[in-house]
Amino acid sequence: MDRIRFCLIGAGRAGTVHARNVAFNIKNAQLVAIVDNNKVVLRERGEELNVKNLYTNLDDALSSNELDAVIVVTPTFTHRDIVVKCAEAKLHIFCEKPMAIHVSEAEDMNSAADSNDVKLQIGFMRRFDTSFRRAKELIESGDLGEVMIIKSIGRGPGLPPPWTYNVSESNGLLGEVNSHDFDSTRWLVGSEYEKVYVEASNKKTKDIKKKHPDFYDNAVCTVKFKNDVIGTIDGTCPAGYGYDARTEIVMTGGLISIGETRAEAFFCCNEDGILTESTHDSWRNRFKDAYLEELKSFINSIIEDTTTLVTGEDGKAAVKVVVAANRSIKEGVPVEV
Ligand SMILES: NC(=O)c1ccc[n+]([C@@H]2O[C@H](COP(=O)([O-])OP(=O)(O)OC[C@H]3O[C@@H](n4cnc5c(N)ncnc54)[C@H](O)[C@@H]3O)[C@@H](O)[C@H]2O)c1
Protein backbone atom coordinates (compact mmCIF):
# COMPACT_ATOMS: atom_id res chain seq x y z
CA MET A 1 0.00 0.00 0.00
CA ASP A 2 1.97 3.05 -1.17
CA ARG A 3 -0.86 5.58 -1.54
CA ILE A 4 -3.51 5.94 1.14
CA ARG A 5 -7.03 6.68 -0.16
CA PHE A 6 -8.88 8.89 2.29
CA CYS A 7 -12.47 9.84 2.95
CA LEU A 8 -12.98 13.06 4.93
CA ILE A 9 -15.96 12.94 7.30
CA GLY A 10 -16.91 16.48 8.39
CA ALA A 11 -15.74 19.27 6.09
CA GLY A 12 -16.01 22.23 8.51
CA ARG A 13 -13.23 24.27 10.12
CA ALA A 14 -10.75 21.60 11.16
CA GLY A 15 -11.84 19.19 8.41
CA THR A 16 -10.80 21.72 5.79
CA VAL A 17 -7.28 21.95 7.26
CA HIS A 18 -6.87 18.16 7.04
CA ALA A 19 -8.52 17.89 3.62
CA ARG A 20 -6.18 20.49 2.11
CA ASN A 21 -3.17 18.66 3.53
CA VAL A 22 -4.31 15.33 2.10
CA ALA A 23 -5.29 16.81 -1.27
CA PHE A 24 -2.30 19.10 -1.83
CA ASN A 25 0.54 18.56 0.64
CA ILE A 26 1.11 14.84 1.15
CA LYS A 27 2.49 12.81 -1.74
CA ASN A 28 1.38 9.34 -0.66
CA ALA A 29 -2.20 10.37 0.15
CA GLN A 30 -5.27 10.95 -2.00
CA LEU A 31 -8.61 12.53 -1.04
CA VAL A 32 -11.17 10.24 -2.69
CA ALA A 33 -14.46 11.18 -0.99
CA ILE A 34 -16.06 13.67 1.38
CA VAL A 35 -19.02 13.19 3.73
CA ASP A 36 -20.83 16.11 5.34
CA ASN A 37 -24.49 16.38 6.23
CA ASN A 38 -24.52 20.04 5.18
CA LYS A 39 -25.03 20.11 1.40
CA VAL A 40 -23.65 23.64 0.94
CA VAL A 41 -20.41 22.85 2.80
CA LEU A 42 -20.12 19.59 0.88
CA ARG A 43 -20.45 21.24 -2.53
CA GLU A 44 -18.05 24.07 -1.70
CA ARG A 45 -15.37 21.75 -0.35
CA GLY A 46 -15.78 19.34 -3.27
CA GLU A 47 -15.26 22.18 -5.75
CA GLU A 48 -12.25 23.57 -3.91
CA LEU A 49 -10.53 20.21 -3.54
CA ASN A 50 -11.66 18.76 -6.86
CA VAL A 51 -13.34 15.78 -5.20
CA LYS A 52 -16.28 14.29 -7.10
CA ASN A 53 -17.49 11.67 -4.61
CA LEU A 54 -19.62 13.74 -2.23
CA TYR A 55 -22.06 12.25 0.29
CA THR A 56 -24.44 13.38 2.97
CA ASN A 57 -24.63 9.80 4.22
CA LEU A 58 -21.62 7.90 5.58
CA ASP A 59 -22.96 4.46 4.57
CA ASP A 60 -23.16 5.55 0.92
CA ALA A 61 -19.55 6.76 0.99
CA LEU A 62 -18.31 3.55 2.58
CA SER A 63 -20.14 1.30 0.14
CA SER A 64 -19.33 3.26 -3.06
CA ASN A 65 -15.59 3.82 -2.78
CA GLU A 66 -12.32 1.94 -2.49
CA LEU A 67 -10.92 3.46 0.69
CA ASP A 68 -8.06 2.81 3.08
CA ALA A 69 -8.65 5.41 5.77
CA VAL A 70 -10.96 8.11 7.11
CA ILE A 71 -10.44 11.42 8.86
CA VAL A 72 -13.24 12.05 11.36
CA VAL A 73 -13.76 15.78 11.96
CA THR A 74 -17.42 16.00 12.94
CA PRO A 75 -18.70 17.42 16.27
CA THR A 76 -17.34 15.40 19.20
CA PHE A 77 -20.68 13.83 20.19
CA THR A 78 -20.78 12.01 16.82
CA HIS A 79 -17.27 10.51 17.02
CA ARG A 80 -18.19 7.24 18.74
CA ASP A 81 -20.74 6.00 16.22
CA ILE A 82 -18.76 7.14 13.17
CA VAL A 83 -15.49 5.62 14.39
CA VAL A 84 -17.08 2.29 15.30
CA LYS A 85 -18.77 2.11 11.88
CA CYS A 86 -15.51 2.91 10.04
CA ALA A 87 -13.56 0.37 12.11
CA GLU A 88 -16.16 -2.29 11.23
CA ALA A 89 -15.63 -1.32 7.56
CA LYS A 90 -11.90 -2.14 8.17
CA LEU A 91 -10.74 1.44 7.59
CA HIS A 92 -7.86 3.07 9.44
CA ILE A 93 -9.03 6.08 11.43
CA PHE A 94 -7.65 9.49 12.22
CA CYS A 95 -10.13 11.03 14.69
CA GLU A 96 -10.04 14.62 15.86
CA LYS A 97 -9.79 15.44 19.54
CA PRO A 98 -11.53 15.28 21.93
CA MET A 99 -11.90 11.60 21.14
CA ALA A 100 -15.37 11.48 22.73
CA ILE A 101 -17.57 13.02 25.40
CA HIS A 102 -17.78 9.97 27.71
CA VAL A 103 -15.09 7.49 28.73
CA SER A 104 -17.35 4.57 27.77
CA GLU A 105 -17.54 5.93 24.19
CA ALA A 106 -13.73 6.06 23.99
CA GLU A 107 -13.65 2.45 25.22
CA ASP A 108 -16.09 1.38 22.48
CA MET A 109 -13.93 3.12 19.87
CA ASN A 110 -10.74 1.46 21.11
CA SER A 111 -12.39 -1.99 21.18
CA ALA A 112 -13.73 -1.52 17.64
CA ALA A 113 -10.30 -0.47 16.34
CA ASP A 114 -8.56 -3.35 18.14
CA SER A 115 -11.00 -6.07 17.13
CA ASN A 116 -10.98 -4.96 13.49
CA ASP A 117 -7.20 -4.54 13.47
CA VAL A 118 -7.21 -0.96 12.18
CA LYS A 119 -5.04 1.99 13.23
CA LEU A 120 -6.56 4.72 15.35
CA GLN A 121 -4.85 8.08 15.88
CA ILE A 122 -6.28 11.02 17.85
CA GLY A 123 -5.69 14.59 16.62
CA PHE A 124 -3.46 15.92 19.38
CA MET A 125 -1.26 17.83 16.95
CA ARG A 126 0.83 19.56 19.63
CA ARG A 127 2.79 16.33 19.88
CA PHE A 128 4.03 16.98 16.32
CA ASP A 129 5.00 20.62 16.87
CA THR A 130 8.75 21.27 16.79
CA SER A 131 8.87 23.13 20.13
CA PHE A 132 6.73 20.59 21.97
CA ARG A 133 8.87 17.76 20.55
CA ARG A 134 12.09 19.50 21.60
CA ALA A 135 10.71 19.88 25.11
CA LYS A 136 9.76 16.20 25.25
CA GLU A 137 13.24 15.15 24.05
CA LEU A 138 14.92 17.44 26.57
CA ILE A 139 12.83 16.09 29.44
CA GLU A 140 13.58 12.52 28.40
CA SER A 141 17.32 13.24 28.11
CA GLY A 142 17.46 14.07 31.82
CA ASP A 143 19.86 16.98 31.09
CA LEU A 144 17.69 19.39 33.09
CA GLY A 145 16.82 16.93 35.84
CA GLU A 146 13.20 16.13 36.65
CA VAL A 147 9.93 17.95 36.02
CA MET A 148 8.62 19.70 39.15
CA ILE A 149 5.84 22.01 37.87
CA ILE A 150 4.04 22.22 34.52
CA LYS A 151 1.87 25.17 33.51
CA SER A 152 -0.19 25.05 30.33
CA ILE A 153 -2.30 27.76 28.73
CA GLY A 154 -4.95 27.11 26.07
CA ARG A 155 -7.00 30.11 24.98
CA GLY A 156 -9.10 30.31 21.84
CA PRO A 157 -9.91 33.57 20.04
CA GLY A 158 -13.62 32.90 19.46
CA LEU A 159 -16.45 30.97 21.03
CA PRO A 160 -16.53 27.20 20.69
CA PRO A 161 -19.47 25.95 18.53
CA PRO A 162 -23.06 26.26 19.89
CA TRP A 163 -23.39 22.50 20.56
CA THR A 164 -20.78 22.96 23.34
CA TYR A 165 -22.96 25.40 25.30
CA ASN A 166 -24.69 22.61 27.21
CA VAL A 167 -21.69 21.56 29.28
CA SER A 168 -23.23 18.35 30.64
CA GLU A 169 -23.61 17.13 27.04
CA SER A 170 -20.34 18.48 25.63
CA ASN A 171 -17.73 18.86 28.43
CA GLY A 172 -17.59 22.55 27.44
CA LEU A 173 -14.40 24.58 27.10
CA LEU A 174 -12.30 22.07 29.03
CA GLY A 175 -13.19 19.38 26.49
CA GLU A 176 -13.17 21.37 23.26
CA VAL A 177 -10.14 23.59 23.94
CA ASN A 178 -8.18 22.39 26.94
CA SER A 179 -8.14 18.69 26.10
CA HIS A 180 -5.03 19.68 24.12
CA ASP A 181 -3.44 20.89 27.37
CA PHE A 182 -4.55 17.81 29.29
CA ASP A 183 -2.95 15.60 26.64
CA SER A 184 0.26 17.56 26.13
CA THR A 185 0.98 17.92 29.86
CA ARG A 186 0.36 14.18 30.44
CA TRP A 187 2.68 13.38 27.52
CA LEU A 188 5.42 15.79 28.62
CA VAL A 189 5.27 14.76 32.28
CA GLY A 190 5.14 11.05 31.33
CA SER A 191 2.62 10.14 34.00
CA GLU A 192 -1.11 9.59 34.45
CA TYR A 193 -3.24 12.17 36.25
CA GLU A 194 -4.02 11.56 39.90
CA LYS A 195 -6.22 14.48 40.87
CA VAL A 196 -7.76 17.66 39.46
CA TYR A 197 -9.39 20.69 41.09
CA VAL A 198 -11.04 23.37 38.95
CA GLU A 199 -12.48 26.85 39.43
CA ALA A 200 -14.53 28.21 36.53
CA SER A 201 -16.25 31.51 35.84
CA ASN A 202 -18.38 33.24 33.24
CA LYS A 203 -17.18 36.76 32.40
CA LYS A 204 -17.85 37.42 28.72
CA THR A 205 -20.78 35.24 27.74
CA LYS A 206 -23.58 36.04 30.21
CA ASP A 207 -26.12 35.75 27.37
CA ILE A 208 -25.20 32.08 26.85
CA LYS A 209 -25.24 31.49 30.62
CA LYS A 210 -28.86 32.70 30.79
CA LYS A 211 -29.90 29.74 28.62
CA HIS A 212 -27.19 27.33 29.78
CA PRO A 213 -26.48 27.99 33.49
CA ASP A 214 -23.43 25.66 33.55
CA PHE A 215 -21.65 27.47 30.71
CA TYR A 216 -18.25 28.87 31.69
CA ASP A 217 -15.77 30.82 29.58
CA ASN A 218 -12.78 30.75 31.95
CA ALA A 219 -11.33 27.84 33.89
CA VAL A 220 -8.22 27.27 35.98
CA CYS A 221 -7.29 23.69 36.87
CA THR A 222 -4.82 22.60 39.50
CA VAL A 223 -3.56 19.16 38.60
CA LYS A 224 -1.47 16.47 40.27
CA PHE A 225 0.14 13.58 38.44
CA LYS A 226 0.85 10.12 39.85
CA ASN A 227 4.61 10.83 39.72
CA ASP A 228 4.12 13.82 42.09
CA VAL A 229 4.46 16.53 39.42
CA ILE A 230 2.02 19.38 40.07
CA GLY A 231 0.71 21.96 37.63
CA THR A 232 -1.96 24.28 36.32
CA ILE A 233 -3.97 24.40 33.11
CA ASP A 234 -5.94 27.48 32.25
CA GLY A 235 -8.43 28.12 29.49
CA THR A 236 -10.32 31.11 28.16
CA CYS A 237 -12.73 31.17 25.25
CA PRO A 238 -13.38 33.64 23.67
CA ALA A 239 -10.02 35.22 24.48
CA GLY A 240 -10.57 37.80 21.73
CA TYR A 241 -6.92 38.91 21.57
CA GLY A 242 -5.82 35.81 19.65
CA TYR A 243 -5.00 32.12 19.88
CA ASP A 244 -2.64 31.45 22.75
CA ALA A 245 -1.01 28.07 23.48
CA ARG A 246 1.98 28.18 25.83
CA THR A 247 3.58 25.78 28.25
CA GLU A 248 6.21 26.29 30.93
CA ILE A 249 7.99 23.44 32.65
CA VAL A 250 9.98 24.03 35.83
CA MET A 251 12.70 21.38 36.10
CA THR A 252 14.97 20.52 39.04
CA GLY A 253 17.85 21.78 36.85
CA GLY A 254 16.28 24.59 34.79
CA LEU A 255 13.26 25.82 32.86
CA ILE A 256 11.63 24.96 29.51
CA SER A 257 9.29 27.45 27.85
CA ILE A 258 7.19 26.55 24.78
CA GLY A 259 5.33 29.01 22.56
CA GLU A 260 4.77 32.74 22.41
CA THR A 261 1.74 34.99 22.36
CA ARG A 262 3.36 36.97 19.53
CA ALA A 263 2.86 35.48 16.08
CA GLU A 264 6.26 36.52 14.80
CA ALA A 265 9.44 38.33 15.74
CA PHE A 266 8.18 41.59 14.23
CA PHE A 267 6.83 44.88 15.48
CA CYS A 268 6.53 48.42 14.19
CA CYS A 269 6.04 51.69 16.01
CA ASN A 270 5.11 55.21 14.96
CA GLU A 271 6.51 58.60 16.10
CA ASP A 272 4.24 58.60 19.13
CA GLY A 273 5.94 55.40 20.25
CA ILE A 274 2.81 53.36 19.65
CA LEU A 275 3.89 49.81 19.12
CA THR A 276 2.11 47.33 16.86
CA GLU A 277 2.68 43.61 17.08
CA SER A 278 0.52 40.68 16.05
CA THR A 279 -0.73 37.66 17.95
CA HIS A 280 -1.52 34.24 16.49
CA ASP A 281 -4.98 34.69 15.00
CA SER A 282 -5.84 30.99 14.84
CA TRP A 283 -4.81 27.45 15.72
CA ARG A 284 -4.63 26.88 11.95
CA ASN A 285 -1.53 29.09 11.71
CA ARG A 286 0.12 28.37 15.06
CA PHE A 287 0.08 24.61 14.42
CA LYS A 288 0.13 24.62 10.58
CA ASP A 289 3.15 22.32 10.33
CA ALA A 290 1.98 20.09 13.18
CA TYR A 291 -1.35 19.38 11.41
CA LEU A 292 0.64 18.21 8.38
CA GLU A 293 3.13 16.17 10.41
CA GLU A 294 0.43 14.35 12.39
CA LEU A 295 -1.20 13.11 9.17
CA LYS A 296 2.15 12.09 7.66
CA SER A 297 2.86 10.15 10.84
CA PHE A 298 -0.58 8.47 10.68
CA ILE A 299 0.09 7.44 7.06
CA ASN A 300 3.50 6.04 8.03
CA SER A 301 1.95 3.95 10.78
CA ILE A 302 -0.47 2.45 8.21
CA ILE A 303 2.23 1.77 5.62
CA GLU A 304 4.77 0.43 8.11
CA ASP A 305 2.16 -1.27 10.31
CA THR A 306 3.36 0.44 13.50
CA THR A 307 1.43 1.82 16.48
CA THR A 308 0.21 5.39 15.96
CA LEU A 309 2.03 8.07 17.97
CA VAL A 310 -1.19 9.26 19.62
CA THR A 311 -3.25 6.18 20.44
CA GLY A 312 -6.88 5.66 21.40
CA GLU A 313 -5.66 5.05 24.95
CA ASP A 314 -4.13 8.55 24.92
CA GLY A 315 -7.46 9.89 23.67
CA LYS A 316 -9.32 8.06 26.43
CA ALA A 317 -6.93 9.37 29.12
CA ALA A 318 -7.73 12.94 28.04
CA VAL A 319 -11.50 12.28 28.09
CA LYS A 320 -11.15 10.81 31.59
CA VAL A 321 -9.42 13.87 33.06
CA VAL A 322 -11.80 16.30 31.28
CA VAL A 323 -14.80 14.46 32.77
CA ALA A 324 -13.17 14.61 36.25
CA ALA A 325 -12.40 18.32 35.77
CA ASN A 326 -16.02 19.14 34.91
CA ARG A 327 -17.16 17.15 37.95
CA SER A 328 -14.80 19.23 40.08
CA ILE A 329 -16.45 22.44 38.82
CA LYS A 330 -19.90 21.06 39.62
CA GLU A 331 -19.06 19.66 43.06
CA GLY A 332 -16.54 22.33 44.11
CA VAL A 333 -14.01 19.76 45.33
CA PRO A 334 -10.85 18.06 44.03
CA VAL A 335 -11.67 14.90 42.07
CA GLU A 336 -9.54 11.74 41.73
CA VAL A 337 -8.98 10.90 38.08
N1 LIG B 1 -7.08 19.78 16.59
C1 LIG B 1 -7.57 21.01 16.60
O1 LIG B 1 -6.86 21.97 16.82
C2 LIG B 1 -9.05 21.24 16.34
C3 LIG B 1 -9.48 22.49 15.96
C4 LIG B 1 -10.86 22.68 15.73
C5 LIG B 1 -11.75 21.63 15.90
N2 LIG B 1 -11.27 20.41 16.32
C6 LIG B 1 -12.20 19.28 16.52
O2 LIG B 1 -12.73 18.87 15.27
C7 LIG B 1 -14.09 18.46 15.41
C8 LIG B 1 -14.97 19.33 14.49
O3 LIG B 1 -14.84 20.68 14.88
P1 LIG B 1 -15.00 21.89 13.83
O4 LIG B 1 -14.66 23.10 14.58
O5 LIG B 1 -14.28 21.59 12.56
O6 LIG B 1 -16.57 21.83 13.60
P2 LIG B 1 -17.40 22.47 12.40
O7 LIG B 1 -18.77 22.68 12.94
O8 LIG B 1 -16.69 23.60 11.77
O9 LIG B 1 -17.43 21.28 11.32
C9 LIG B 1 -18.10 20.07 11.55
C10 LIG B 1 -18.68 19.60 10.20
O10 LIG B 1 -19.24 18.30 10.41
C11 LIG B 1 -20.50 18.23 9.72
N3 LIG B 1 -21.28 17.19 10.40
C12 LIG B 1 -21.93 17.28 11.60
N4 LIG B 1 -22.45 16.08 11.91
C13 LIG B 1 -22.13 15.22 10.92
C14 LIG B 1 -22.39 13.85 10.68
N5 LIG B 1 -23.05 13.11 11.56
N6 LIG B 1 -21.92 13.30 9.53
C15 LIG B 1 -21.24 14.06 8.63
N7 LIG B 1 -20.96 15.37 8.81
C16 LIG B 1 -21.40 15.94 9.94
C17 LIG B 1 -21.08 19.64 9.83
O11 LIG B 1 -22.00 19.90 8.81
C18 LIG B 1 -19.80 20.49 9.69
O12 LIG B 1 -19.54 20.87 8.35
C19 LIG B 1 -14.45 18.63 16.90
O13 LIG B 1 -14.25 17.40 17.55
C20 LIG B 1 -13.41 19.65 17.38
O14 LIG B 1 -13.09 19.55 18.75
C21 LIG B 1 -9.95 20.20 16.51
PDBQT file of the ligand as one rigid body, heavy atoms in Angstrom, charges set to zero:
ROOT
HETATM    1  N1  LIG A 401      -7.077  19.785  16.592  1.00  0.00    +0.000 N 
HETATM    2  C1  LIG A 401      -7.572  21.007  16.603  1.00  0.00    +0.000 C 
HETATM    3  O1  LIG A 401      -6.856  21.967  16.824  1.00  0.00    +0.000 OA
HETATM    4  C2  LIG A 401      -9.045  21.235  16.339  1.00  0.00    +0.000 A 
HETATM    5  C3  LIG A 401      -9.484  22.493  15.955  1.00  0.00    +0.000 A 
HETATM    6  C4  LIG A 401     -10.857  22.683  15.734  1.00  0.00    +0.000 A 
HETATM    7  C5  LIG A 401     -11.747  21.634  15.904  1.00  0.00    +0.000 A 
HETATM    8  N2  LIG A 401     -11.271  20.412  16.320  1.00  0.00    +0.000 N 
HETATM    9  C6  LIG A 401     -12.205  19.281  16.525  1.00  0.00    +0.000 C 
HETATM   10  O2  LIG A 401     -12.734  18.874  15.268  1.00  0.00    +0.000 OA
HETATM   11  C7  LIG A 401     -14.092  18.458  15.411  1.00  0.00    +0.000 C 
HETATM   12  C8  LIG A 401     -14.969  19.329  14.488  1.00  0.00    +0.000 C 
HETATM   13  O3  LIG A 401     -14.836  20.681  14.880  1.00  0.00    +0.000 OA
HETATM   14  P1  LIG A 401     -14.997  21.891  13.826  1.00  0.00    +0.000 P 
HETATM   15  O4  LIG A 401     -14.658  23.097  14.582  1.00  0.00    +0.000 OA
HETATM   16  O5  LIG A 401     -14.277  21.588  12.565  1.00  0.00    +0.000 OA
HETATM   17  O6  LIG A 401     -16.567  21.833  13.599  1.00  0.00    +0.000 OA
HETATM   18  P2  LIG A 401     -17.400  22.467  12.398  1.00  0.00    +0.000 P 
HETATM   19  O7  LIG A 401     -18.772  22.685  12.943  1.00  0.00    +0.000 OA
HETATM   20  O8  LIG A 401     -16.687  23.603  11.766  1.00  0.00    +0.000 OA
HETATM   21  O9  LIG A 401     -17.430  21.280  11.324  1.00  0.00    +0.000 OA
HETATM   22  C9  LIG A 401     -18.104  20.070  11.546  1.00  0.00    +0.000 C 
HETATM   23  C10 LIG A 401     -18.679  19.604  10.203  1.00  0.00    +0.000 C 
HETATM   24  O10 LIG A 401     -19.237  18.300  10.405  1.00  0.00    +0.000 OA
HETATM   25  C11 LIG A 401     -20.495  18.229   9.722  1.00  0.00    +0.000 C 
HETATM   26  N3  LIG A 401     -21.276  17.192  10.399  1.00  0.00    +0.000 N 
HETATM   27  C12 LIG A 401     -21.926  17.281  11.595  1.00  0.00    +0.000 A 
HETATM   28  N4  LIG A 401     -22.453  16.078  11.915  1.00  0.00    +0.000 NA
HETATM   29  C13 LIG A 401     -22.134  15.224  10.915  1.00  0.00    +0.000 A 
HETATM   30  C14 LIG A 401     -22.388  13.852  10.675  1.00  0.00    +0.000 A 
HETATM   31  N5  LIG A 401     -23.049  13.111  11.559  1.00  0.00    +0.000 N 
HETATM   32  N6  LIG A 401     -21.922  13.303   9.530  1.00  0.00    +0.000 NA
HETATM   33  C15 LIG A 401     -21.243  14.059   8.630  1.00  0.00    +0.000 A 
HETATM   34  N7  LIG A 401     -20.958  15.375   8.806  1.00  0.00    +0.000 NA
HETATM   35  C16 LIG A 401     -21.398  15.942   9.944  1.00  0.00    +0.000 A 
HETATM   36  C17 LIG A 401     -21.078  19.643   9.834  1.00  0.00    +0.000 C 
HETATM   37  O11 LIG A 401     -21.996  19.899   8.809  1.00  0.00    +0.000 OA
HETATM   38  C18 LIG A 401     -19.798  20.493   9.693  1.00  0.00    +0.000 C 
HETATM   39  O12 LIG A 401     -19.538  20.867   8.347  1.00  0.00    +0.000 OA
HETATM   40  C19 LIG A 401     -14.446  18.625  16.900  1.00  0.00    +0.000 C 
HETATM   41  O13 LIG A 401     -14.253  17.399  17.555  1.00  0.00    +0.000 OA
HETATM   42  C20 LIG A 401     -13.411  19.650  17.379  1.00  0.00    +0.000 C 
HETATM   43  O14 LIG A 401     -13.092  19.547  18.747  1.00  0.00    +0.000 OA
HETATM   44  C21 LIG A 401      -9.948  20.200  16.507  1.00  0.00    +0.000 A 
ENDROOT
TORSDOF 0
